[in-house]
Amino acid sequence: MKNLCRKNTIYDAAIIGAGPAGASLAYFLSGSGLKVVLIEKKKVADIPVRCAELVPRAITQLYNDKISGINNEINNMETYIRGELANTIKSDGFILDRSIFVDFLIREHIRKNGAYVNSANFLNAEYLSCQDQGIRTRPGRNLKNPYDKTGSAKNKTIKISVYSDKNKEVINIKTKILVGADGTNSKVSRIMNSFFSENNDSYKKSYNAIPKGIQSDNAYIVAFQENLMRKKDYGNNAKIFFYPYLTCGYGWLFPKKESINVGLAINPETVKRNGLKNTYFRFKNDLVKNDIINGDEKQNSVVSGLAPVSGISSELVKSNIMIIGDAAGLCNPITGAGNFNAAVSAKIASEYIKKAISTGDSDILKEAGKEINNFFNISLSRAKNKRVILEEGWSGDNFEDLIKKTWISFKDYWQRGKVKSC
Ligand SMILES: Cc1cc2nc3c(=O)[nH]c(=O)nc-3n(C[C@H](O)[C@H](O)[C@H](O)COP(=O)(O)OP(=O)(O)OC[C@H]3O[C@@H](n4cnc5c(N)ncnc54)[C@H](O)[C@@H]3O)c2cc1C
């Protein structure tokens, strides 16, 4: 793909990360007349794919049904506890070829004159000084970081630095709005918080509100997955597996047309104790024992990765910097699903970025943060509360009951009752 980044341009929006969130945002902004640059550290975006690729059917509506990369339909979800089928529910979805889906979004962005820089690692951001922006200030006043009494850096230009692996040099890019779509452990999120953390009580309050059991704002589960050639007919059923040794997580088998994604996601403590691969091979042996797979399927690829489980970040927008997708903690703390959430957050962000640029008022972005929060608060708070129950109860006696209380295919998960907002 062509590198269209122009060094002297002031972009309306710079998006860090061309995963589902960032590539979707670039796609939704394309054709709007805004100057948008999408920056990705990988050589080829979304390769390798760190994802089991299951998405709800509704995802296509976000793109007016025009997406590429749908590989297979899913109609049902089967849940197995200790190898026994516990229930089957209707569940409409797709298994994507996610790299094709992401590639399609980036190509559309470029086709409509968007700039794309790959092999480019986002390093840092700073606000341009008043002097650089042609604004006169009292001598000695340092406005490199924007934090002032109101906590606002309204309409100040941001300079980001990016290391280009192709050119072996640091490129500086100027932008009016910076969006972190850079996934788990987002650097943009860290920089955004460091700019605005002083005297900010609301940030501290929500940090302290993290429920006991999920240790930190950056809690995650660790995943390992193989893509194997398919030897059996799995119909259009996604399969989920719970075993006590898959600590605070689960295993899956998602059928594509010619292959299967088989993987697991577990607590990092178990990874330290038993090893990720060892746990995976134990799980695979159990699938063979239960005649789910043959065990001699040819391996196409193998990946490992992290899924954030601590729920929505306390603040998604600060002045003209925002975070979306996994960077904003939008991955579901129980299922680990985050593709749809990434796409929805990108859609909402795109609407407010257009408004902020057309009115020249970056404060409008705060509304995007509120809308994303409103959209996800109930479902992700429920999942986060269930995760606390799951983590506290995992080593208890009644494994079946615990899974039935905390997994989405069982009625208990959805039982009414007050959902504690996180
Ligand atoms: C093994 C596994 C299986 C999963 N299965 C599913 C599933 O079946 N269904 C589902 O819905 N979700 C699943 N998830 C979660 C889903 O993959 C994520 O929620 C989703 O990828 C989030 O998209 P994102 O764009 O926010 O982040 P990411 O996909 O992580 O994309 C972030 C992008 O930013 C880039 N980047 C990071 N740092 C920088 C930097 N400094 N400079 C430039 N670029 C940078 C990365 O290279 C990456 O391309 C799974 C996760 C894992 C780990």
The ligand as an SDF file (V2000), in Angstrom:
LIG
                    3D

 53 58  0  0  0  0  0  0  0  0999 V2000
   -6.1910  -14.7330   20.7740 C   0  0  0  0  0  0  0  0  0  0  0  0
   -7.3260  -13.7480   20.8020 C   0  0  0  0  0  0  0  0  0  0  0  0
   -8.5570  -14.1300   20.3290 C   0  0  0  0  0  0  0  0  0  0  0  0
   -9.6060  -13.2040   20.2650 C   0  0  0  0  0  0  0  0  0  0  0  0
  -10.7860  -13.5990   19.7240 N   0  0  0  0  0  0  0  0  0  0  0  0
  -11.7750  -12.7060   19.5500 C   0  0  0  0  0  0  0  0  0  0  0  0
  -12.9770  -13.0770   18.8770 C   0  0  0  0  0  0  0  0  0  0  0  0
  -13.1720  -14.2210   18.4590 O   0  0  0  0  0  0  0  0  0  0  0  0
  -13.9280  -12.1220   18.6990 N   0  0  0  0  0  0  0  0  0  0  0  0
  -13.7510  -10.8320   19.1380 C   0  0  0  0  0  0  0  0  0  0  0  0
  -14.6490  -10.0050   18.9410 O   0  0  0  0  0  0  0  0  0  0  0  0
  -12.6310  -10.4730   19.7690 N   0  0  0  0  0  0  0  0  0  0  0  0
  -11.6320  -11.3610   19.9740 C   0  0  0  0  0  0  0  0  0  0  0  0
  -10.4660  -10.9780   20.5760 N   0  0  0  0  0  0  0  0  0  0  0  0
  -10.3090   -9.5620   20.9510 C   0  0  0  0  0  0  0  0  0  0  0  0
  -10.0650   -8.7240   19.6880 C   0  0  0  0  0  0  0  0  0  0  0  0
   -9.0310   -9.2920   18.9320 O   0  0  0  0  0  0  0  0  0  0  0  0
   -9.7060   -7.2960   20.1020 C   0  0  0  0  0  0  0  0  0  0  0  0
  -10.7110   -6.8030   20.9450 O   0  0  0  0  0  0  0  0  0  0  0  0
   -9.5800   -6.4080   18.8710 C   0  0  0  0  0  0  0  0  0  0  0  0
   -8.4620   -6.8070   18.1280 O   0  0  0  0  0  0  0  0  0  0  0  0
   -9.4530   -4.9590   19.2950 C   0  0  0  0  0  0  0  0  0  0  0  0
   -9.1550   -4.1880   18.1600 O   0  0  0  0  0  0  0  0  0  0  0  0
   -8.2590   -2.8760   18.3080 P   0  0  0  0  0  0  0  0  0  0  0  0
   -8.1410   -2.3300   16.9310 O   0  0  0  0  0  0  0  0  0  0  0  0
   -8.7790   -2.0410   19.3840 O   0  0  0  0  0  0  0  0  0  0  0  0
   -6.8450   -3.3980   18.8230 O   0  0  0  0  0  0  0  0  0  0  0  0
   -5.7750   -4.3060   18.0890 P   0  0  0  0  0  0  0  0  0  0  0  0
   -6.4190   -5.3300   17.2430 O   0  0  0  0  0  0  0  0  0  0  0  0
   -4.8440   -4.7770   19.1540 O   0  0  0  0  0  0  0  0  0  0  0  0
   -5.0180   -3.3100   17.1250 O   0  0  0  0  0  0  0  0  0  0  0  0
   -4.0900   -2.3810   17.6130 C   0  0  0  0  0  0  0  0  0  0  0  0
   -3.1660   -2.0130   16.4710 C   0  0  0  0  0  0  0  0  0  0  0  0
   -2.3000   -0.9750   16.9150 O   0  0  0  0  0  0  0  0  0  0  0  0
   -0.9960   -1.2470   16.4840 C   0  0  0  0  0  0  0  0  0  0  0  0
   -0.0770   -0.5580   17.3950 N   0  0  0  0  0  0  0  0  0  0  0  0
    0.1280   -0.8200   18.7220 C   0  0  0  0  0  0  0  0  0  0  0  0
    1.0590    0.0280   19.2220 N   0  0  0  0  0  0  0  0  0  0  0  0
    1.4470    0.8420   18.1930 C   0  0  0  0  0  0  0  0  0  0  0  0
    2.3770    1.8930   18.0830 C   0  0  0  0  0  0  0  0  0  0  0  0
    3.1340    2.2910   19.1260 N   0  0  0  0  0  0  0  0  0  0  0  0
    2.5200    2.5020   16.8840 N   0  0  0  0  0  0  0  0  0  0  0  0
    1.7870    2.1170   15.8070 C   0  0  0  0  0  0  0  0  0  0  0  0
    0.8770    1.1070   15.8620 N   0  0  0  0  0  0  0  0  0  0  0  0
    0.7160    0.4780   17.0330 C   0  0  0  0  0  0  0  0  0  0  0  0
   -0.8860   -2.7830   16.5610 C   0  0  0  0  0  0  0  0  0  0  0  0
    0.1600   -3.2640   15.7340 O   0  0  0  0  0  0  0  0  0  0  0  0
   -2.2640   -3.1820   16.0530 C   0  0  0  0  0  0  0  0  0  0  0  0
   -2.3050   -3.3080   14.6610 O   0  0  0  0  0  0  0  0  0  0  0  0
   -9.4130  -11.8850   20.7140 C   0  0  0  0  0  0  0  0  0  0  0  0
   -8.1790  -11.4960   21.2390 C   0  0  0  0  0  0  0  0  0  0  0  0
   -7.1440  -12.4210   21.2910 C   0  0  0  0  0  0  0  0  0  0  0  0
   -5.8160  -11.9760   21.8400 C   0  0  0  0  0  0  0  0  0  0  0  0
  1  2  1  0
  2  3  1  0
  2 52  2  0
  3  4  2  0
  4  5  1  0
  4 50  1  0
  5  6  2  0
  6  7  1  0
  6 13  1  0
  7  8  2  0
  7  9  1  0
  9 10  1  0
 10 11  2  0
 10 12  1  0
 12 13  2  0
 13 14  1  0
 14 15  1  0
 14 50  1  0
 15 16  1  0
 16 17  1  0
 16 18  1  0
 18 19  1  0
 18 20  1  0
 20 21  1  0
 20 22  1  0
 22 23  1  0
 23 24  1  0
 24 25  2  0
 24 26  1  0
 24 27  1  0
 27 28  1  0
 28 29  2  0
 28 30  1  0
 28 31  1  0
 31 32  1  0
 32 33  1  0
 33 34  1  0
 33 48  1  0
 34 35  1  0
 35 36  1  0
 35 46  1  0
 36 37  1  0
 36 45  1  0
 37 38  2  0
 38 39  1  0
 39 40  1  0
 39 45  2  0
 40 41  1  0
 40 42  2  0
 42 43  1  0
 43 44  2  0
 44 45  1  0
 46 47  1  0
 46 48  1  0
 48 49  1  0
 50 51  2  0
 51 52  1  0
 52 53  1  0
M  END
$$$$
